[in-house]
């Protein structure tokens, strides 16, 4: 174990300064976002608003991100990744503070839209920024470490948000609504601290990195035509759309799932969601080992398919223990493929189309979330907290199977990845 940890430490230290600063900033940003992910749905619930408002908030956030991703990608290519990331994070942080104190439906929905709009700049620029500051040989490990660190940060944020709200409510006799509001404000403050490392980033162009790593990078041998890359982007995006549709049915409502079906406390919800993130981080770190054995595409598909039985378990169980186990395993396995998918995309798409590929991929994923958010709340309202979630989780499982099958037939071709 000591040798393994030393190896990962060595890999992190081998990354250039830009990558290390970006990872540090994102750890702080994700802690703040982790608080919001767990507590904001519960905040709206405590305000006495109907379930449909949660659906609108999630839908508007995802739709704003989807609308802005492609323009943000072009701006990122034109003006550099750094200032797109910094600008998006600055204005995104401001919206989090506002959302923490907003109590009326219309401001809450508009602020959620703005959060999605500004965070699109951070989302679309992050993966290309990391790719431009690395070489092909280190990319799988780098993306795995990056996504693992982001997930661990979500662990801290998720756990912290639930605990601080319950401590304020029980220990200091503060009302539930006010205690959650303070937790959200603290989360927004931690997010803001994450801006400091971002200002220290160097806005280097990608060309020197590619020249330095030319011996390792197979891309100069590829067909870099627009047609070929648009076809690749289409295939990636269609698979991402299927995953986004499925995820949008269940992931935004996991806290409400545990609250409505099992009447779980805020602290328990924060704990179980943080444990899910912790297991995801472990799976992401293990991911490169599986990649070495079976290859990137097969590893990605295996992670996705193995998660489905646990998704079904979570859908139909009436036991909080089994639901927690099912959630933890599904969360770890499904999300473990994210860094692998990013590495595949950054390898086979030409340099000048990386920003476009990432923006389109994330756009369609967010369209999936925005589309299915009202469907999920409608199912729960219509069929109740048991069958509503059971139907939603089952549909998600079907969409994941379709996405994995499509991904296998398109990207499982050996000649494509070894071109």
N, C-alpha and C positions, 0 to 999 in steps of 0.2 A: 504493500500500500504506500509506504514511504517513497519508494522509487517511482511509483506511478504519479504521486502528487508532485514530486520533484521534476518529473518529465513535463507535466502540465505547467508548472511554474516557469520552467525554462522556455516553453513555447510562448507563454504570455510575454515574458521579458524580451523574447526575440522579435515581437511585433514592433513596428516603428512607433514613434511618440504620438503621432496622430491617432493611431488605433487605440493606444492605451488611454489617451485623454477622452476619446469618444466613448469608450467603454465605461470609464468612470462617470462621465456625465449621464450616460444612459442608466447606470445603476441608480443614481439619485432621482432621475426623472421617473423611472419605473417604480420606485418606492412610492412616490407621490401618486402616480396613476393607479398603483395597486390599492391604495386607500380608496380612491374613487370607484374602482371597479367593484369593490365589495360593498361599499357603504351608500353609494348614490341611489341605487334602486330602493334601498331600505329608507333612505331619507325622504324620497318621494312618497313612499308608503306611510311614513310617520306624519307627513303633511296632510294626510287624509285624502290624497288624490287616488283616482281609480287606476287599475292595472294598465289601462290603455295609455296612460301618460308615460309609463315606463317604455311601452312599445314605441310611442312617438319620439321620445328622447333618443332611444337607441337607433331608430330608423333615421332620424334627422342627422345624427352624428355621422353615421355610416354613409348616408347619401351625400353629405357635404364633403366628406373625404373622397368619395368616389368621383364627385364632380371636379374636385380640385387636383386630383393626382396627376393627370396627364399634363395640364398647364404647369403644375409644379415641377414635373419631370423636365419639361422643356426649359423652364427658368433655371433649374438646377444645372442642366447641361451648358446653358449660356453664361450664367453669372458665377458658377462655382457652387460646390456642395455646402461649404461652410456657412455662408450667409443665408442660404435657404433654411438650413438646420437651425441656426441661431434665431433668425426672424420668426420662424414657425414656433419655436419653443417659447420665445418671449411672449408673443401674443397668446399662445395656447395657455401659458401659465396665468395670464391675466384673466382669461375666461374661467379658469378653475376657481379663482378667488371669487369671482362674481357668482358662479353657480353655487358656491358654498353658502351664500346668504340670500339667494333668490327664493321667494316663497310662492310666487304666482305662476300659473301654468304657462302663459305666453313668454315671459322672460326666461323661464327654465328651458323651453324648447328652442328659442332663438339662441340662447347661450350655448346649448348643446350643438347646434348647427355651426356656430363659430369655432367651437373647440375642434370639431371634425375638420373644418376648413383649414385652420392653422396647423394642426398636427399632420395634415397631409404633406406639408413641406418637410417635416422631420422624417416621416415614414418613407417617402419616395427617395430621399437623398441618402439615407443611412447605409443601405446595402451597397449601392454603387461606390459610396465613399470608402467603405471597407475594402471593396474589391480593388479599387484604384490604389490603395495603400498596402497591397499584399501581392503575392505571386500565387500561381495555381497550386503549387506544391503544399502551401500552408493554408489554403482557403477552407478546406473542410474542417480542419482543426480550429481555425480562427472563427468561422461562423458558429461552430458548435460551442466554443467557449463563450462567444458573444451572446448567443441565445440563452445559454445556461446562466450566465450572469444576469441577464435581463429577467429570467424566470426566478432566480433566487431573490432578486430585488422585489419582484412581485410577491414572493413569499413573505418578505419582511413587511411590505406595505399592506398586504391582505391581513396578516396577523395583527399588525399594529393598529389598523383601522378598527377592527372589531373589538380588540381589547381596550383601547383607549375610550371608545364609546361606552362600553359596559362599565369601566372603572369610573368614568365621570357620572354615569347614571346611578350606579349603586353606591359607590364610595363617597360621592359629593352631592348626592340627592338632586342631580340636575335632570331635567326632563329628557325623555328619549330623543325628541326632535333636536333640542339644544346640544345634547351630547354628541349626536352624529354630526351636527354642524361644526362643532369644534374639531372633531376628527378630520372632517373634510378640509378645514382651514389649515390644519397642521400638515396634511398631505400636500396641499397647494404650496405651502412654504418650503417643504422638502424639495418639491419639483423645481422651485425657483433657484435653490442652491445649486442644482445641477447645471444651471446656465454658466457658472463660472468656468468650468473646464472647456465648454464649447467656445468661449471667446479666445482661448489659447490655441485653437486648432490652426494649422497652416493650410491655406487654401491652394494647395499644390495641384497643378494640372496632372491628369493621369498619364501623359505620354512618357515622362521619365521613368515611371514605375514599369511600364510595359517594355521599354527598351532594356532596362536593367534585368528584367526577368525573362527576356526573350528566349533564353535557352530552355526555359521550363514551360513556356506558354505555347500551346498548339494552335492558337487562334490565327496566326499569320498564314497557316496552311489551309484555313477554312475558306469556304465560299462566303465572302462578306457582303454579298448582294442584298439589296433591300428586300427583294422577293423572298429569299430564303429566311431572312431574319423575321420578317412579318409572319411567315408560316409558323416558325418556331414560337413566336410570341402568341399567336392565336392558340396553338395547342396548349401552351402553359396556362393561358388565360382561361380557356374553357374548363380545364381541370380545376383551376382555382375558383371559378364560378360555382361549380358543383360543391366544392368544399365549403365555400362561403354560404351557399344556400343552406347546407346542412348545419353549419356552425351557428348561423343566425337564428335557427330555431331553438337552440338550447343553451349555448355558451353565455349569452348576456343574462340569462334568467336562472343560472345555477344557484345564486344566493336566494332568490325567491322560491326556487324548487325546494331547497332545504327548509326555508321558513314556512312555506305554505303547506307542504306535505307532511313535515315532521315537527313543525313548530319549534325549530331549533333556535337557540339564542344567537345574538350577534357575535359573541365570542367564539361559539362553536363554528359558526359559518366562516368567520375569519380564519379559524384554525384549519378547518378542512380544506378551504380554498388555498391556503398557504402551503399545506402539506401536498396538495396536488401540484403546485408550482415547484416544490422541492423535488418531488419524484420526477417531474418533467426535466428539471435541471440534471439530475443523475442520468436519465435516459439519453439526454442530448450529449452528455460527455461520453457515454458508452457508444453512442452512434457511430463514431469513426471506426471503432473496432468491428462493427457489423459491416460497415462499408468495405473494409479491407477483405472481408471474407466473401461477400456476395456481390459487391458493386453498389454504386450509388442508387440506381433505379430500383433494384430489388430490395435494398434496405429500406428505402422510402415506402414502397408498397407493403412490405412486411409489417412495418410499424403501423400503417394505417389499418390494414386488415385485422391485425391482432387486437386493435382497440375496440372493434365492433361488438364482440360478445360482452364486453364490460359495459358498453353503452346500452345494450339490451337489458342487462341486469339492472342497471340504474333506472331504466324506464319502468320496469314492472314490479320491483321489489317494494314491500311495505315495511322493510326493516331498515332503520337508520344505519345500522352497522354495515349491512350489505350494500346499501346505497352509497355509503362513504367509500367502501372498498372498490365498487364499480367505478365510481367517479375518479378515484385516485389513479387506477390503472388505465382508464380511458384517456385521462388527461396526460399522463406520462407518455403513453405509446403514440397517441395521435400527434402531439406537439413535438415529439423527438425527431420527426421527419422534417421539420421546418428548416433547420440549417442545411440539411442535405439537399432539399429542394432549391434553396438559394444558391448553393454551390454549383448545382447542375445548371441552373439558369445562367449564372455568371460565367460558366465555362463555354457553353455552346452558342451563346449569343455574342455577336461581335461587339467590340469595345464601344463603338459609337452609337450602338443601340441599347446599351445596358440600362441607361436611365429610362428609356421608353419601355423596355421590357418590364422593369420593376414597377413603373407607374401603372401600366395597363394591368399587370398581374394583381396589384393591390386594389386597383379601381374595381375590377370585376368581383373581387372578394368582398369589398365593401358594398357593392350593389347587392350581392347575395344577402348580406346582413340586413341592409335597409329594406329589401323586399320581404324577408321572412319575419322581421320583428313584429309587424302587426298580425301576421298569421299565428305566431306563437302565443301572443296574448289572447287572440281570438279563440284558439283551441282550449286554453285554460279557462277562459270565461264560459265557454259553451259546455265543456265536458267536465269541468272541475279539476281539482289539484291532482287527482290520481290519473284519470284517463286522458286529461288534456296534455299532461307531460308525457304520458306513455305514448300517445300518438306522435307527439313532436319528436321524441327521441327515436322512435321507430323510423320515421321518415328520414331523419338525419342518417341513421345507419344505412338505409337504402342509397342515399346520395353519396355516402362515403364509398360504398362498394362500386358504384358507377364511376366515380372519380378514379379510384385505384385501377379499375379495369381499363379505363381509357388511357391512363398514364402508362400502363404496362404496354399496351399495343402501340402507342406512339413513341415513347421514349425508351422502351425496352429493347429496341433494335440495336444490336451491338455495333453496327456500322455507323450509326448516328453519333454515339458517344465516343467512338474511337476514330472518328473521321480525321 
